Amino acid sequence: MRLRNIAGSREKIAESSFVVHKPWEQRGKWRELFKNDNPIVIEIGMGKGKFLHELAAANPQNNYIGIEKYSSVLLRAIQKMEEDELPNLRFIRMDAEGLTGVFDKGEVEKIYLNFSDPWPKERHAGRRLPSRQFLERYDQVLAPDGRLEFKTDNRELFDFALDELSEAGWRAEAVTYDLHHDDAMLPGNIMTEYEERFSAMGNPICKYIICR
Ligand code: SAM
């Protein structure tokens, strides 16, 4: 998701107390920022933050961090927080390639990837968020018993993501190719913005939950 450049978005983000501006300084100390020992849950590529905002509101027992690389998109998530402030939700504007510089080993309890960009060209496969290159980064920051959940309507990307697992030392705990008609995996599902858009077009939604 890349919105038209919104004038002043970088400045507004720089002023926002909902954004962690020097996230590398929090490495190993995220619980201090939230002033509690609650588990840290992250969404990578959160877009405008609808999913994470709803998830954080429903689960005050967890701390949530949304990671998004584009200012214009992150701005929307900040605006949502201004309307409905949550103490357990914060944002980082960064490229997830730098994840291990921001979270210490095992510091994250759960990772969400939702409707990640497909990067269809083969030479860009390493930029796909469920690629083996990113799974290695997730392996470093995720707790040993942590889980990663991924949703997409892009069947090619999903098949690629499944193929990457064993190579990177992960295994699928649950898989569906049609989440919205899956009685076992649907309960508690929170729709993302893209999920609303693509399921309204009739696209089935794929999802996996993985662990090591
Ligand atoms: N997750 C949202 C949803 O499901 O509605 C947004 C999906 S959108 C297709 C993908 C988002 O991931 C975009 O906002 C994009 O900027 C962000 N993104 C892609 N690669 C990223 C990366 N390496 N680091 C941080 N954000 C990234």
Residues whose N, C-alpha, C, O or C-beta is under 5 A from the ligand:
A	BS01	SAM	M1 G45 M46 G47 I67 E68 K69 Y70 V73 M94 D95 A96 E97 N114 F115 S116 D117 T192 E193 Y194 E195
